[in-house]
Each structure stands twice: as structure tokens, then as C-alpha cells.
């Protein structure tokens, strides 16, 4: 097992190299190139001389005028703990051990690590709340549907799950805002953001004040998260329900289940101890794809609801061709996807002792 984990970890490096290289060269060969939209926006309204000076500054500081392969090599050198040090004027220094860095944002002129540190916790919060909802509702609903196969619950839930899974996230988000957040209709939830403008002045927990009841910072955050969480969760929950139902039904027809029932084993023990445990392999397989899918779905959800997370940051960085931020977002997303696959393989061995990686 240890040897297998080491091999998978070592394989992550060439995989991440290929992912970041593909993203970099697609961005570099796109119309305008790296930083093109940013240069055009910064130079708008300037004279030709001033615009040339702005471009010269960006070329000198970020090496945008260098050959594309050289630019990618400089970024690899930047994130590597071993390589050439980078001087303030953008030239390379001595070779050796150094502190790795994600670079500086062309758009914000701030360290990319600081920009990521502001956006990543928000995206992780959305996913940490969504994953238990997806698995909780999906597994429970799938088991109930399998136990009552062909019944009213199975039929109705199957129609509902198929319908919800078919709804595009972008359409669902727009409809939720238009119906549940629109002033002309219900106005139950806010339309955008994570907090009310006055949230910083609120106490952490809900409480009563001389002016009336105040929901507090925590409840205000939950209130703003309801619609984004619904958009992130409904598709995965519907898919997991159908998968759980199919896997449980397949195991309910197995010989070991008939043998256990013939011996008089309690139906709940048969269902949850034997059937559900043998159904976990299919659920674990999906688990490796749900987290990357949620991160991808966060792009749409965060853009619709104006949530300042990694998804929105990635879209804005791609629009301005902000090289360092785009590559950092790609690197983190790829790393999360690869780690989830390693965890999937480890959970295989935990769920089924017959699985070995020797």
C-alpha cells in the first residue's frame, strides 16, 4: 500500500505539469495573448507614449514579451523550491534552494497567494456544506427507493430526481433569483454576496436588541448561502440517489442476501450491514468525481450569485489573461482532483478487504 501511494504521488507531478502547460499555452495563443485585455483596458484613454510605457513596464516586470516557453519556464521556476532566485527587476539570480511562490497578479499587483487565500475559503465553505447534503439526501433517498421498488415513493422520487438532474445549473440559479429573491415576488433570500453590508456591525449570534431582533453574522451568512448551496447540491443529489438505488437493488438480488434472509437475519441488518456495505464501491467511485465537479460548478454558481470565491476569481482572471492567477487556480484545482482519486483508491481498500495494491 505504501509503495502504491508513493507511486501515485510521484505521478501527480507530471500530470500537473501537463495540465498547467495546456492551460498556459491555450491562454498564450488566444487572441490578445497573456495580459492583452488588461493592457488594452489600462491603456484606454492614454496617449500612445504613455500606453507604450505601461506595456514596457509590464514586459519588464512580468516578462510578457519573452518567448512563451520561457514564460512558462519562469513560472515553473517561481513555484519550485529549487531553482533560480528572482530579483526585483525581473532578472534571474543564483541557483539553489529558495522559497516557492505563486507570483504576483498582473491585475491586482498583489501576491497571488494572498488573492487565493481570500477566495479559496469561500469555495471550500460552499463545498463543505454541499457534500454532506448531497451524500445524505442521495443515500437515504436511494435506499428508500430501493426498499420500495415500484411503489409510490420510488416512482415519484424517480421522476423528481430525473427532472432535477436534467435542469442546467445556470438556469436553476437564474430562476431561483427571479422567484425567491426578486422584490416583485417572494424576496425570501438575498440576490448576491455572502453578507449584508451591515454584517460587520452585527454580533456573531442572533439576539434581541432594543431596536428589535437581529439575525447576527452567522445567520446572515447562512441566509446568503441557501440559494448557492441549492444550486450546487441538487444535481449531485439526484445522480447519487439513482446510483444508490441501482447499486442496492443489484445487491438485494444477490445469493448472500437470500441466504441471510433464509437464516432469519433481521431485515435491517441485511440491508445496512450487508447490502449497503457492498454497495459502497459504486458510491466511492463517484466520490472521486463529485468534488472536482463541485469545484467546476462553483464557477457558474459563484458568478450568478456574485460570490467572491475561486470560481469567480478564475473567470475574471481568464478574462484579463492574468497569467499567474489562472495558473494558480488551475494548479489548485488539478491538485484537489488528483488527491481525491488517491483517496478513492484508499477507501476502496477500506470498504473491501479483498482490494490490494501490492
NUBA-44596 format. One record per residue (C-alpha): x, y, z. Coordinates in steps of 0.25 Angstrom, whole numbers, plus 5000, padded with zeros to 4 digits. Example, Ala and Ser with C-alpha at 12.3 -4.5 7.8 and 13.67 -1.06 7.14 Angstrom:
// NUBA-44596
504949825031505549965029
This chain:
// NUBA-44596
500050005000501150105004501850074991500550094983500350234990501750274987501650244972500250314971500850444978502050444969501150424957500450554961501550644957501650604942500050614942500050754948501150794939500350754927499050824932499750954935500550944922499250924914498551044921499751134919499951114904498451124901498451254908499751304902499251274888497851324890497551464883498251574891499151474898499551484912499151614919498551664905497151704911497851764923498751844915497651894906496851944918498052004925498452084913497052134909497052284909498552294909499452354899500252254890501452294898500852264912500252134907501652094902502152124915501152044922501451924913502951944915502651934930501851804929502851744920504051774929503351734942502651614937503351564925502151574916503051604904503851474906503651354897502551274902503351154906504251244914503051304921502551164925503951124930504051254939502651214945503151074948504451134954503551224962502751114969503851014971504651014984505950984976506351084965506851224961506451334971505751454964506251594966505351724967505651764953505151624948506451564945506951434950507951414961508751304967508251154966507951084979506851064990505851174991504451204996503451164985502451264981501151274973501651404967500951544966499551564960499651654947498251714950498351744965499851754967499751674979500351534983499551424977499651344990498851464997497851464986497651314987497551325002496351415001495551334991495951194994495251185008493951235002493951124991494351025001493151065010492151044999492750904996492850865011491350895013490950834999491650705000490950655013489550695007489850624994490250495001489250505012488050525003488550444992488850315000487650325009486650344997487350244989487250135000485750175002485450164987486150024986485349974998484050014992484349974978483150004969482450074980481950214981483150274987484050204977483250254965483050394970484550414974485050354961484250454953484650574962486150534962486250514947485550644945486450724955487750654949487350704935487250854940488450934936489151004948489151134941487651134938487351084952488151194958487451304950486051244953486351244968486851384968485651424959484651354968485151344983486051474983485251564974484551684980483351664972483151524976483551454989484851524993485251425003486751425000487751524996488151524982489651534983490851534992491151455005490851565015489951685017490651825016490451835031490851695035492151745040491451825051490551705055490851615067491251475063489951405068488551445067487951535078486951635082487351785083486651905088486251925073485751785071486251655067487651645060487951525052489451535054490651505046490551355046489051345042489351455032490351365025489451245025488351325019489251375008489751225005488451165004488251184989489651164984489651034993488350984986488951014972490250934976489550814982488250774974488950714962489950634970488850584980487950544968489050464962489550394975488050354978487950284965489350214967489050174981487650114977488250034966489449984974488549944986487549874976488749794970489249744983487849714989487749614978489049544981489149404987489749445000488549535003487549415000488449325009488449435021486949445020486749295020487549285033486549385039487549505040486749635043486449715030487149845035488449765038488349705024488049845017489049935025490149835029490249745017489549815005489949955007491349925011491549844997490849964990491950054995492950034984492050094974491850214983493350234986493550234971492650354969493250424981494550444973493750524963492750594971493850684978494450734965493050744959492650834970493850924968493550934954492050964957492551074967493051154955491551164950490951184964491951284969491751364956490251364957490151404972491351494972492151404982493551444983494151304982495151224974494151204962493851354961495351384962495751284951494751344942495151494944496651444943496351374929495651504924496851584927497851474924498451494938499551384936499951354950498551354956498051264945499151164946499051164961497551134961497851024951498950964959498050964972496850904964497750794958498350764971497050744978496550654967497750564967497750554983496250514982496650404973497650354982496650364994495750284985496750174984497050164999495550165002495350044993496349965001495550005014494249975009494649845002495749765009495949684996496549804989498049804990499049904983500349814985
